[in-house]
Amino acid sequence: MNIIEELKARGLLAQESHEGKLGEVLGKEKISFYAGFDPTADSLHVGSLALIITMARLAAAGHKPVCLVGGATGMVGDPSGRTEMRQMMSTETLDHNYASLSAQVRKLLKGYEVEFVNNLDWFRDVNYLGFLQEYGSYFKVNEMIKNETYRDRLESEQGLTFFEFNYLLLQAVDYLHLHDEFACKLQIGGSDQWGNILAGVDLIRRKREQEVYAFTIPLITTSDGKKMGKSVGGAVWLEASKYSPFDFYQYWINVDDRDVGKFLKIFTFLSLEEIANLEKLEGAEIKQAKEVLAYEVTKFIHGEAEAEKAKQAALELFSGAGADSEAIPSLEVEINEVGINIADLLMLAQMAMSKTQARRLVDGGGVYVDDVPVSNSLVSITKDGRDFVLLRTGKKTYKKIIFK
């Protein structure tokens, strides 16, 4: 099984250029490939994990990864899947996000030689007329507006700005630059980027008369049709300071039973044979497969030590003896003798995104303090002689509230 066949078997391949040939090329040559990330935040989230995993798989097969963090394209904002224009970011924010994302990818791809580039380096001083002269004739507007990326926005009430219309050109020139600079012969990305990626393949074919390749990774959704990467409290970040290893472990423990086999194939490095055995588990035994999934993904993102701590904390919590575990995410809260309203506390703990959501959680019987259900959203939590309380939503989302 070549690398392309492996990716298909794991559900990690959506579209490919030169179908049937790419697997042969990757089997015969060791090539440079690249993937791009927009610096819209200072951490990647679970929605980016399939792309990172695929980079790691290609690197393990001997291919050299180039990681592009788009300082220039980040200023424009990718219109893919957007109903409105992205908010502009300052240069300082983009620089900070570039440094943070580069460090994060370097950690996740440790053991492999990775080149890190920022496309602002080659776009910063571009002369507009010169850019049009060099590249403008290679792009036809009537073909560009057929691109799904643009079509959806053109049909929307807000429309598409000329500013955003340039995104495809910039991404295509990225591929050309990295082909010239690092001999990149493959670009990978999310399936929503297919039109942008093919534009780069076509630009290199026409301008350099050379053949390069591309494939995309499907949008990963849960069995109920939701995009991966969201939780009650917001995005499931890969940065520990933004989303704790314990919460990250619990996120995978809580996935739908129907998704376990699929996610084991996509997000772990277990062999397909090992996964096939785990897929045979039924009923209550599926919990074992979920524990393997949670452990393996947490180990990849946060390291073996944090995965072990999260696993042990979960075992202790659910046996009723884990409130003192250091792996449980905690929050220090300063309260007086009057206490703090439970809805406010849920928001502070990022276990609810709004007061309305917090109240619904309480009214629905889904909130517990020290395993005692909270029945009224007007209730205030007081110290009552305690140094901390264990706040829980649902069956498995915990936060230790330490009183100052």
Sequence and secondary structure as in RCSB ss.txt:
>XXXX:A:sequence
MNIIEELKARGLLAQESHEGKLGEVLGKEKISFYAGFDPTADSLHVGSLALIITMARLAAAGHKPVCLVGGATGM
VGDPSGRTEMRQMMSTETLDHNYASLSAQVRKLLKGYEVEFVNNLDWFRDVNYLGFLQEYGSYFKVNEMIKNETY
RDRLESEQGLTFFEFNYLLLQAVDYLHLHDEFACKLQIGGSDQWGNILAGVDLIRRKREQEVYAFTIPLITTSDG
KKMGKSVGGAVWLEASKYSPFDFYQYWINVDDRDVGKFLKIFTFLSLEEIANLEKLEGAEIKQAKEVLAYEVTKF
IHGEAEAEKAKQAALELFSGAGADSEAIPSLEVEINEVGINIADLLMLAQMAMSKTQARRLVDGGGVYVDDVPVS
NSLVSITKDGRDFVLLRTGKKTYKKIIFK
>XXXX:A:secstr
  HHHHHHHTT  SEESSTTTHHHHHHH   EEEEEE  SSSS BGGGHHHHHHHHHHHHTT EEEEEE HHHHH
H   TT SS      HHHHHHHHHHHHHHHHHHTTTS  EEEETHHHHTT  HHHHHHHHGGG  HHHHTTSHHH
HHHHTSSS   HHHHTHHHHHHHHHHHHHHHH EEEEEEEGGGHHHHHHHHHHHHHHH    EEEEE   B TTS
 BTTEETTEE BSSTTTS HHHHHHHHHTS GGGHHHHHHHH    HHHHHHHHT  GGGHHHHHHHHHHHHHHH
HH HHHHHHHHHHHHHHHTT  TT TTS EEEE   TT EEHHHHHHHTTS SSHHHHHHHHHTT EEETTEE  
 TT EE  TT SEEEEEETTTEEEEEEE 
